[in-house]
């Protein structure tokens, strides 16, 4: 493919037959999002790369874990070409939070390859500065890349931040798209692949831009709370709360943030529709939220407001639970005319026959 101006009209419109995905996980990262995505099935990443998903452009994936190229200069070649403007179009995927290289002193926080002229490490920030403006779309995978995450906690020495903090929340790509954030620690695999597939369909010119919320998250994924999709939500309504982690009841009083956290994991599950933190006995610690982890610590303590809300619902919930118990006991019996006696009591009247 020949390079064109990254801000040209054709680049903005899409309609591409081939797209490169340049995936950099050299941010402040554990590579957990890459590992998580290998469990995706809707669609699987291998189905996207091998062309088994109808209507998608041909995808060339460059990822240090998932690519067939082992490493070294051969692996770096498409990144260097894209930085020069010799590859278009491409989607830039960033994994891991972005350190502040203005405060690194005499060293650097993270790097991806070396400068061929000086032999010095090239920082993640160097690559973002050159690739993001040329990228047809920019996607942040995982909470670290989206909002800073663990590495951006109070007291950290790196000044880490999310991609939108680094590029600006009003950043738009060469395809006229804002940054697309798919948070999660790690990301839910199908959430990411579904979003990436939407972006690829948009690049092919067959879908509109993905709708995003004010935190740049896909609306259809993060538009509801954990609580709204949780298997245990009915217990909350009835003020029936778990007192320990062995209970199947609502976990708000033992530290679950589900009622206020935007995430679909309990509804979608984790792998093949199974799992999801509260579904399997784990509390929601709000790992998809922009304020994670600082605003949600200490973990496993009742969230602020949890005590008030659980007290407020207690009289209503207790009353409703008793009424439903009465109805349940009544509904759990068979009608009285089902018996083996010598008397028909079903109400059948032969005189009503036509």
N, C-alpha and C positions, 0 to 999 in steps of 0.2 A: 504494500500500500504506500502511496506517496503522501508526503506531509502536506497539509494545507494550513492556512491561518487558523489557529485554535478558536478564534472568535468569528469565523466566517459563518455566513448564513447556512451553508450546507451542514456545518458541524452542529448548529443549533437545531436543525430540523430532524436529524436522525436519518433513518432509512439505510443504516449500514448493514453490509453483508458479513463483516468480520469485526470483532472487537477484542482488544487485548485487555486483560485484567492484571494490573500491576499491584500486587499485594505485598505491602511492607509490614512486617511484624517486629521491626526493630525499635518500636517505641518502648516505653517502660512497660514491659509485658511479660507474661509467663507463657505465651503461645497457646493459652487455653482456648481461645476462640477458634483458632485454626483446628485444634483437636476436636472441639465440639462440632464443628461443621461437618466433619467426616461422618457424623451420625445422622445427617439430614436425609430425609426420604421424600420431601414434598417441595421441590424435587431434590434428588440426590445430586451432589456436586459433580459426580462422575457422569451423570446423565446430561448435565448441562455442557460439560466439556466435550463429551463424545457425540454431541448433536442429537441426542435421543428426545429432546423436548421440542415439539413442533413449533415452528415460527421464530425460533431464536436465531440470531446471527451465529456464525462460527466463532467459538470462544477459544482464545489462547490464554491459558492461565499461567501466571508466573508467581509462584509461592514457594518459599524455601523448603517447606515440608511436603507440599502436594505436587510439586512440579517434578517431571522426570529428570531435569537437569540437576546434577548434584550440587554444584556451587561454583565458586570462583568467577573468573571473568566471563565465562560462557553464560552463567546464570545472570550476571549483572548487565550483560549486553543490551537486552531490551529496555532496561531502566535508563541506561546511559543514552540509548537512541531516543527514547521519549523525552529526556531532559534536553536533548539537542533539537527536538522538534521533528525527528525523523520517523516517528510512529504516531499514527492517528487513525481511528479514535482509540482511546483507552479509558478504562475506569480505574481510578486510583482507590485502593482499599487500604486504610490505615488501621493497624492493630496496635494497641498500647498507647499510653498517654504521652503527651508531648512535653519534654523537659524544657526549661528555660535556659537556652545556651548562652544567654547574656550574663549569667551568674555562675558559670562553670569554673571561673578562675583560670588556671593554666591548663586544664584538661578538657574533657568533654563528657557529657552524660551518656550518650549512646551514639552508635555509628552504624553505617551500612556501606561497606566497601571503602576503598581508599581512592584518593586523588591520584590518577595515573602520572601526573607531573611531579607532585611533591612527595607522594607516598604517605601523606597524612590521612587520617580517617575522615570520611565525609559523614557529617552528622545527619540524623533523621531530619532535622530542621532544614538542612541544605537541600535535601531531596524534596521535601514538601514545598519549599519556596519555588522550586523549578518545575515540579510536576503538577501541583494543584492547579495553577492557572491554565495549563494546557489540557488537563483531563476533561473528558466529556462529562464525567460525573465523578464525584468524590464521596466515598462511603466510609463512615467510621464504624468499625465492627467492635462490639463490646463496650462496656461502660468506661473503661480506661480511655479508649480513643474518643468516645462520645463526650465525656464530661470530666475526665481526669481520674476518677475512681480511686482505688487504694493508694496509688502513688501520689495523688494530689491531696492526701489527708493533711490536716493542720499539723504543722511542725516538720513537714518533709523538707529536706535541704535542696531539692531539685527544682522547685517552683513549677512542678508538673501541672498540666492543664489538658482540657479536651481540645479536639481539632477545631471546633468552632471558636473556642477562646483564642486559639492561635491565629487562625485565618480571619476571624471576625464573623459574627453571627449573620451578617448581611452578605457574606461571600456567595458568589455564584460561579459555577463552573463554565467551561467552554460550551457546554450544552445548555447553558442558562438554567441550571438546577442548583438549588441550595445544597449544602452538605446534607447527606442522609445519615442520620444516627440510628443505629440498631443496637441499643444497650443491652446489658446482661452480663453477669459475672459468673460463668462465661455466658456468651450469647446463646439463646435457645436456637438450635441448629436450623429448624425449619423456618423460624422467624427471619433469619438472615437470608437463607436461600430463596424464600418467597419474595423478599424485598429485592434481592439482587436480580431475580428473574424478571420482576416488574421493570426494573431499570433497564435490563437487556431488551425487553419487549419495546420499551420506549426508545431505546437506541435503534431498534429495527424499524421504528416508525409505525408500530402497530398498537401502541398503547399510549395514553396520556401520561404526564409526569405523575409519580406516586404522590398521593396526598399526605402531607406532613402536618404535625401539630406544632405548637409554638416552641417546643423543645426539639424540633426537627426530627421527631420520631414518626414512623408510619402510623397514620391515624387508625387504620383498621386493626392493627396489632395492639397498640397501646392506648386505645380510646376507652378501655374499661379497666376496672380495678381487679386485683387478685381476688378480692372478696366476692365480686360479682360472678366469678367463674369457679369459686371454690366448692368442693364437695361438702365442706363443713359449714357453709354459710347459713343453712337452715337452723343450725344450733344457736348461732348468734341471735337470730330473730326470736328464738325461744328463751334467750338468756341462759343457755345451757353451756357453761364454759368448762374447758379442760383445766384440771389442776396439775397435771403432769403430762409428759410426752407420750405416755402409753395410752392416753385417752383418744377416742375418735372424734371428740367434740371440738368446738371452736377454740382456737389457741390464742385469742387476743390477750388473755390474762397471763399467758406465759411468754409473751414477747412478740406476737405476730403483728406485723404492720400491714397485713393484707387489705384492710378496709380503705387505705389511703394510697396504695401503691399501684401505679399503672403498669400492668403486666398481664399476659394471657397464659402464663405457664400452667396454672391449675386447670384451665379449660382445655388447653392443647396437649398437655403432657410434655414429656421431655424427649423420649425416643419411641416412635411408633405409637403415639397417643398415650403412652403410659408414663407414670411418674408426675412430677410437678411438686414443688417443695411442700406445701401444706397437705397435698393428697397423700403423701407418704410419711407424714408425721413431722416434717421440718417446718419451722416457722418461716414466714417471709421476712427477710432482713432488708428489703427494699433495694436490691442490687441493681435495678434498672433505673433508679431515680437520679436526677442531676446532683442531689445533695449527698449521695452515698459516698463514703460511709459515715461522715461526720454527723449529719443530722439524724442519724438513726442508731446511734450508740448511746449507752452500752447495749449490745445485743442481748436478747433473752430477758430483758426487763420489759414490763408493761409499757407500751408507748404512751407518751403524754396525751392525755385526753382519753386513753383507753379505760382508765378507772372511772371517769365521769360518764362516758358513753355506756359502759357496762352497767353502771348503777342506774342510769336513766332508763335503760331498757328492761331492767330486772322486773318491775311490777307488771309491765305489759307482757313481757315474755313469759313470766311465770303463769299469768292468767291464761294466755293463749295456749301454753303447753298443757295445762290442766284440761281446758276445753277440748283440745285435740286428743288428749288421752281418753276422754269420755267417748268422743266420736270414734276413735280407733277401736276401742273395746266393743262398741256397738257394731261397727262395720266388720269386725273380725268374727262374726257369727253367721251361720247359714239361716235362710228363711225357715220359719217353723213348719211349713207344709212339706218339707223334705224329710219323710219318715217312712218306716216300713210297717205301718199299722193298717188295719182293714178299714180305712176311712180316707176318702179323697178330700183334702183340705186346701187345694190349690186355688179355689175360687172358680174352677171350671163349671160352666152351666150349659148343659146340652141344649136347652131351650133357645139359646142364642144362635144356633146354627142356621145358616141361610136355607 
